[in-house]
């Protein structure tokens, strides 16, 4: 197995929304805002090469939305999935599987693109299967009013229409399972959105965890630092507490999908609770 970090693009989100009830005077120390109160956000994906299989975890925002839509997110930098894949000698047609931690637009938007004549949509990775779970799929396709703006039909329904949508099995009340068919374990969490999936990957003697929106940035480590986007913040707190304690105990390496400036972090126990230990680049740890 070989892993590759894939940069799908950078954008910005409102700092207040990203930190919920936490005052700006606190979160601005770790995630400084610009004049519009926006903070830097990454869409950092992970590519897993395992034999003939090439699996991409999440796909970023994509590029099919309107100029008005993207104007809300202040995209910056020159990263793209195609550039990142090319860097490692791959093309999007080589991808065999897309694993989606959840179906919010900034995690799955790149999975679907306009067709050639822009009359409809098609998979952006023509040879890939799409992986979700049945509970989250139902949650996304029958959205509550709060999350409706994050679950865009044009990102989701074409996956099903392609005939390549697959669900991983999840037993009732199951929070973690290893999936031999995927090649990694999955933690299910419900605070941010229903049945978000957090991949746990054993790689080169280390446990690498793809954090998705369980821990958006290193600035979110303190327990009360919970996003305003979370649908069940009082669920996020115990989920986050349990995970952070385990990550510190077991020396997990946390792969940060949304932290534009910290690619991988580790945690430690302190008198104030679990806190940031070290910051690493992917190459520092695995090359």
Secondary structure, 3 states (H helix, E strand, C coil): CEEEEEEEEEEEEEHHHHHCCCCHHHHCCCCCCCCCCEEEEEEEEEEEEECCEEEEECCECCCCCCHHHHHCCCCECCCCHHHHHHHCCCCHHHCCEEECCCCCHHHHHHHEEECCCCCCEEECCCCCEEEEEHHHHHHHHCCCCCCCCCCCHHHHHHHHHCCCEEEECCCCCCCEEEECCCCEEEEEECCCCCCEEEEEEEECCEEEEECCCCCCCHHHCCCCCCCCCCCCHHHHHHHHHHHHHHHHHHCCEEECCCCCCCCEEEEEEECCEEEEEEEECHHHHHC
